[in-house]
Amino acid sequence: MSNGTGTTFEQLLARGEMASAELDALWASLPTVRVDEILGRWKGGDFGPGHPTHELLKASKWYGKTFNSAEDAKPLIRYDEDGRLFSDTETAHGEASLWEVEFRGEVTATMVYDGWPVLDHFKRIDQRTLLGVMNGKSNRVLFEGKLYYFFLELVGDAS
């Protein structure tokens, strides 16, 4: 899908790491989403090294997120040592819920972590892909003044 600048998301991914300003511009170009539009099982990825959260998620064998309902969101689905998926509530300090929250002047679907002062805001890239940005207390989310961006690709219905 084109992001409004003539560049497809696939082209952006193929480039690898993106500058924070490019990700900010991409975010600003995308439409917001409602909570009921993002329910499902999502496989995650990001835009390469450059933020410590990338390395943490890579080391943890992060798979993605699952949004069963507004009250039942699983922020850290990852692989165990045997290759099975599970919700890592220990590392994530619980699970999460979904709300519609204002961020940068727009109201969009947002995952609120149960045990961390962290919010993940979402916007739609296309029907099966979301752009996410991690926000919250600066000591949890900022690295050299930059937020962590990631994407989610829909792989299944909420269950």
Secondary structure, 3 states (H helix, E strand, C coil): CECCCCCEHHHHHHHCCCCHHHHHHHHHHCCECCHHHCCEEEEEEECCCCCHHHHHHHHCCEEEEEEEECCEEEEEEEECCCCCEEECHHHHCCCEEEEEEEECCEEEEEEEECCCCEEEEEEEEECCEEEEEEEECHHHHCECCECEEEEEEEEECCC
